[in-house]
Amino acid sequence: MQRTNRTFSVDDIQEFKTQLLSWSQQFDTALWLDSNNYKQKYSSFNCALAIEEFTSIKTDYYNAFDKLKEYQTITKDYIFGYISYDVKNNVEQLSSNNYDNLDFADLYFFQPQKLIFINGNEIEFCYLKMVDDEIENDFEEISKNKNLKTQKSNSDIKIKLRIHKDEYHYKVNKVLDHIKRGDIYEANFCQEFYAENATINPLEVYNHLNEISEPPFAVFFKMEHQYVLSASPERYIKKEGAKIVSQPIKGTAKRLRSKIDDDKIASDLMRDEKERSENVMIVDLVRNDLSKTAKIGTVKVEELCKVYSFKQVHQLISTVVSEVEEYTHPIDILQSTFPMGSMTGAPKVSAMKIIENLEETKRGLYSGTVGYITPEGNFDFNVVIRSILYNEEKKYISYSVGGAITAKSIPEKEYEECLLKAKAMKYVLLNSK
């Protein structure tokens, strides 16, 4: 389907980004992806905004990838959306029976009526079925738009834990028992923090979260009364032509104020035996997943356990790449690698069964993925972590965090790592107005 394109330049791109995101709030569906100009080797644009459904698909996990494949094949246009963690039940004989108070559909993608890309100081508008001068009028309206405040966040948000500390220790020890028995050698065990009867201004909270984190895979997603406010540092998978890139994160250390101390903690992280072993196990799993669609001999580890530094934390990230045949369907690549190993454990299916039994909350969109597919079948998807999920109708806020449990894990240290990962989300919820 043909899109009409127009490009504009602006002097103050930061101001325009703020105006653009504020302007997008009038639409029922808006998905904003922001790389925050993070220096990375694999990047297609600085920001993208997809708004207004022209067509869409919303489904539960049953045959979800087949339905997505059919939708993407017919549409042959840009589609933006998400795959929730529970679509694992489409890939393997698994189930999700834990508590869920967010009610996101398992899979949702839409073909945007209006699509806007930002690269440097250039803004490219790509519209479907537009009326005369619609792009020019929208550009003018965005440029004049001032950040309009809607409802305030209520100041008495009470954050609760779904799993309390003693119970967390007990459950981590259960995972360790499975590891000792040889059922698994790593599992990503997650816990939910939540607030009930809470009202927030999603845009304000997202802006605040993004400002203190500045991650490369930030997402603001609004679908009527449901929101994803994500400061994700992690790429799940990207396809660019025949090349596939996956960048799992395993290994975390906090940032310190003193440069000497901060450099030391980053150096210690890179050499930390436990953190490296966590990462290497997942790299093996990703290599195995990519090999399902790769040309023989093309799966390679470009980077192993490299320290990447973000505003809140240092992370160990590995980069695994492969090449696929031209005829390989993009959805087959997603299906054969989903869910991402960094959020499951290894072996993948055994780990997923164990964590389903021990976790108290259905993961839903948390540890799923948000991203887009281009008309040519290229794609880029993040991992939904460091994210606040909000159901405005139910006044329910949720954010989950997890950590990789291996034979060397100490429950107390794993608990502290969870609190470190949860810090930014808690801070913005209690301090955004």
Buried (B, 14 or more C-beta within 10 A) or exposed (E): EEBEEBEBEBEEBEEBBBBBBBBBBEBEBBBBBBBBBBEBEBBBBBBBBBBBBBBBBBBBBEEBBEBBBEBBEEBBBBBBBBBBBBBBBBBEEBEBEBEBBBEBBBBBBBBBBBBBBBBEEBBBBBBBEBEEEBBEEBBEEBBEBEBEEEEEBBEEBEBEBBBEEEBBBEBBEBBBEBBEEEBBBBBBBBBBBBBEEBBBBBBBBBBBBBEBBBBBBBBBBBBEEBBBBBBBBBBBBBBBEBBBBBBBBBBBBBBBEEEEEBEEBBEEBBEBEBBBBBBBBBBBBBBBBBBEBBEEEBBEBEBBBBBBBBBBBBBBBBBBBBBBEEEBBBBBBBBBBBBBBBBBBBBBBBBBBBBBEBBBBBBBBBBBBBBBBBEEBBBBBBBBBBBBBBBBEBBBBBBBBBBBBBEBBEBEEBBEBBEBBBBBBBBBBBEBE
